[in-house]
Amino acid sequence: MTIELEGAEQLLFQGDSITAAGRNVDDPTDLGHGFVRMVADRLSSAHAGARVVNRGVSGNRVQDLRTRWTADAISLRPDVLSVMIGVNDTWHGFEYGRFVPVEAYESDYRLIAGQARDAGIRLVLIEPFLVPVRPVQWEWRADLDGRIHTVRRLAAEFDTALLAADGLLNQAAREAGDPAMIAHDGVHLTELGHRTLADAWTGLCAGRGVA
């Protein structure tokens, strides 16, 4: 499934620090320096009427996104809503002992996806991903894989566009010859990593001249 952009639309990006990419949270027009800005730049010529909004918040887990969902997503009335959330649900468990069961992750994610669907918003679900750069990070995979499978299942259930970011970025890491060239700490993307993700996102947009 692709997303067909139709002229003057609002595209909202939601997630954690990977989406936020250093954006100034006090400036609603700031897109950060990552894949969201790259997508906006690519859309500026092919879809000059499209307005891109970034509401990613560093450190967010799915429960944080659920808490601010009405104010930061539904009430903004976007035409297209792109969501990437989940790596912190895994990472913070292993690093800080704040584990979020996959079942709770799925429950919260299902809630926000359902609210978006009921509001008539078209969704792009982006898998959470991990590009291990430290041996210990391989121990995170089983937990994160459960969240990736959840996103795939919800994409099928809600008939949304799906960006399979985990496989994409791990393949890019193999091609680059060093995972740190894609995500310097295994989670946060480098410029090359953001560009890879932006390429894939715009590839989901079937409008001529976007990709």
C-alpha positions as CSV (number, residue, x, y, z in Angstrom):
1,M,0.0,0.0,0.0
2,T,1.2,3.5,-0.9
3,I,0.1,6.9,0.1
4,E,-1.2,9.1,-2.8
5,L,-0.7,12.7,-1.9
6,E,-3.4,15.0,-3.2
7,G,-2.2,18.6,-3.4
8,A,-2.5,20.8,-0.3
9,E,-2.3,18.4,2.6
10,Q,-0.9,18.4,6.0
11,L,1.6,15.6,6.8
12,L,2.2,15.1,10.5
13,F,5.2,13.0,11.8
14,Q,5.0,11.6,15.3
15,G,7.5,9.6,17.3
16,D,10.6,9.9,19.5
17,S,14.0,11.4,19.1
18,I,14.6,9.7,15.8
19,T,11.7,11.7,14.4
20,A,12.4,14.8,16.4
21,A,16.0,14.9,15.3
22,G,16.9,17.9,17.4
23,R,13.8,20.0,16.6
24,N,13.1,23.0,18.8
25,V,9.9,22.0,20.7
26,D,9.1,25.7,21.3
27,D,8.9,26.3,17.5
28,P,6.0,24.5,15.9
29,T,7.5,25.1,12.5
30,D,10.9,23.5,13.2
31,L,11.3,20.1,11.4
32,G,14.6,19.1,13.0
33,H,17.6,18.0,11.0
34,G,16.6,14.4,10.2
35,F,14.4,12.4,7.8
36,V,11.3,14.6,8.4
37,R,13.1,17.7,7.0
38,M,14.5,15.6,4.2
39,V,11.0,14.4,3.3
40,A,9.7,18.0,3.4
41,D,12.5,19.2,1.1
42,R,11.7,16.5,-1.4
43,L,8.0,17.3,-1.3
44,S,8.5,21.0,-1.7
45,S,8.7,20.9,-5.5
46,A,6.4,18.0,-6.4
47,H,3.8,18.9,-3.8
48,A,4.3,22.6,-3.1
49,G,1.0,22.8,-1.2
50,A,1.9,20.1,1.3
51,R,2.6,21.2,4.8
52,V,4.9,19.1,6.9
53,V,4.7,19.2,10.7
54,N,7.1,17.4,13.1
55,R,5.8,16.6,16.7
56,G,8.4,13.9,17.6
57,V,9.5,14.1,21.2
58,S,12.8,12.8,22.5
59,G,12.6,9.9,24.9
60,N,9.0,9.0,24.1
61,R,7.6,5.5,24.5
62,V,4.2,4.5,23.2
63,Q,2.5,5.3,26.5
64,D,3.9,8.9,26.2
65,L,2.6,9.2,22.7
66,R,-0.8,7.9,23.8
67,T,-0.9,10.6,26.6
68,R,-0.4,13.4,24.1
69,W,-2.2,11.9,21.2
70,T,-5.3,14.0,21.2
71,A,-3.5,17.3,21.6
72,D,-0.5,16.6,19.4
73,A,-2.0,14.5,16.7
74,I,-5.8,14.2,16.4
75,S,-6.6,17.8,17.1
76,L,-4.1,19.0,14.4
77,R,-6.3,17.3,11.8
78,P,-3.5,16.0,9.6
79,D,-4.4,14.3,6.3
80,V,-1.5,11.9,6.6
81,L,0.0,10.8,9.9
82,S,3.3,9.0,10.1
83,V,4.2,7.2,13.3
84,M,7.4,5.6,14.5
85,I,7.5,4.5,18.1
86,G,8.9,1.6,20.1
87,V,12.6,1.5,20.3
88,N,12.6,3.3,23.7
89,D,10.1,0.8,25.0
90,T,12.8,-1.8,24.5
91,W,15.9,0.3,25.1
92,H,14.7,1.9,28.4
93,G,13.9,-1.6,29.7
94,F,17.4,-2.9,29.2
95,E,19.2,0.3,30.2
96,Y,17.0,1.6,33.0
97,G,14.8,-1.3,34.0
98,R,11.6,0.5,32.7
99,F,10.2,-2.5,30.8
100,V,7.0,-2.1,28.8
101,P,5.4,-5.5,28.0
102,V,4.8,-6.1,24.3
103,E,1.1,-6.6,25.2
104,A,0.9,-3.1,26.7
105,Y,2.7,-1.7,23.7
106,E,0.2,-3.3,21.4
107,S,-2.7,-2.1,23.4
108,D,-1.6,1.5,23.4
109,Y,-0.6,1.4,19.7
110,R,-3.9,-0.1,18.7
111,L,-5.7,2.7,20.6
112,I,-3.9,5.5,18.9
113,A,-4.2,3.9,15.5
114,G,-7.9,3.4,16.0
115,Q,-8.4,7.0,17.0
116,A,-6.6,8.1,13.9
117,R,-8.6,5.8,11.7
118,D,-11.9,7.0,13.2
119,A,-10.8,10.6,12.5
120,G,-10.4,9.7,8.8
121,I,-6.6,10.2,8.9
122,R,-4.4,8.2,6.6
123,L,-1.6,6.4,8.4
124,V,2.0,5.5,7.7
125,L,3.3,3.1,10.3
126,I,7.1,2.9,10.5
127,E,8.6,-0.1,12.3
128,P,10.9,0.6,15.2
129,F,14.4,-0.5,14.4
130,L,17.8,-1.4,15.9
131,V,21.1,-1.5,14.1
132,P,23.3,-3.1,16.8
133,V,26.8,-1.5,17.2
134,R,27.5,-3.1,20.6
135,P,27.4,-6.8,21.2
136,V,25.0,-6.3,24.1
137,Q,22.4,-4.8,21.8
138,W,21.9,-8.1,20.1
139,E,20.2,-9.1,23.4
140,W,17.6,-6.4,22.8
141,R,16.5,-8.0,19.5
142,A,14.0,-10.5,20.8
143,D,12.1,-7.8,22.7
144,L,12.2,-5.3,19.8
145,D,11.2,-8.0,17.3
146,G,7.9,-8.4,19.2
147,R,7.2,-4.7,18.8
148,I,8.1,-4.9,15.1
149,H,5.7,-7.8,14.6
150,T,3.0,-5.7,16.4
151,V,3.4,-2.8,14.0
152,R,3.2,-5.2,11.0
153,R,0.1,-6.8,12.4
154,L,-1.6,-3.4,13.1
155,A,-0.7,-2.1,9.6
156,A,-2.5,-5.1,8.1
157,E,-5.4,-4.8,10.5
158,F,-5.9,-1.1,9.9
159,D,-5.0,-1.3,6.2
160,T,-2.2,1.3,6.5
161,A,1.0,2.0,4.7
162,L,3.9,0.2,6.3
163,L,7.6,1.2,6.2
164,A,9.7,-1.8,7.1
165,A,12.5,0.3,8.5
166,D,14.3,-2.4,10.6
167,G,15.3,-4.6,7.6
168,L,15.9,-1.6,5.4
169,L,18.4,0.1,7.8
170,N,20.2,-3.2,8.8
171,Q,20.7,-3.9,5.1
172,A,22.0,-0.4,4.6
173,A,24.4,-1.0,7.5
174,R,25.7,-4.1,5.8
175,E,26.2,-2.3,2.5
176,A,28.0,0.6,4.3
177,G,30.3,-1.9,6.0
178,D,29.8,-0.5,9.5
179,P,26.5,-0.2,11.4
180,A,27.7,3.0,13.0
181,M,27.6,4.7,9.6
182,I,23.8,4.3,9.7
183,A,23.1,4.7,13.5
184,H,26.0,5.8,15.5
185,D,24.8,4.3,18.7
186,G,22.5,1.6,17.1
187,V,19.4,3.8,17.6
188,H,20.0,7.4,16.5
189,L,20.5,7.8,12.8
190,T,23.4,9.4,11.1
191,E,22.9,11.6,8.1
192,L,23.2,8.6,5.8
193,G,20.6,6.7,8.0
194,H,18.2,9.6,7.9
195,R,18.6,9.9,4.1
196,T,17.9,6.1,3.7
197,L,14.7,6.5,5.8
198,A,13.7,9.6,3.9
199,D,14.2,7.8,0.6
200,A,12.0,4.9,1.7
201,W,9.3,7.3,3.1
202,T,9.0,9.3,-0.1
203,G,8.9,6.0,-2.0
204,L,5.6,5.3,-0.3
205,C,4.2,8.4,-1.8
206,A,2.9,7.5,-5.2
207,G,2.6,11.1,-6.4
208,R,4.7,11.7,-9.5
209,G,8.1,13.3,-8.9
210,V,8.2,12.7,-5.1
211,A,10.7,9.8,-4.9
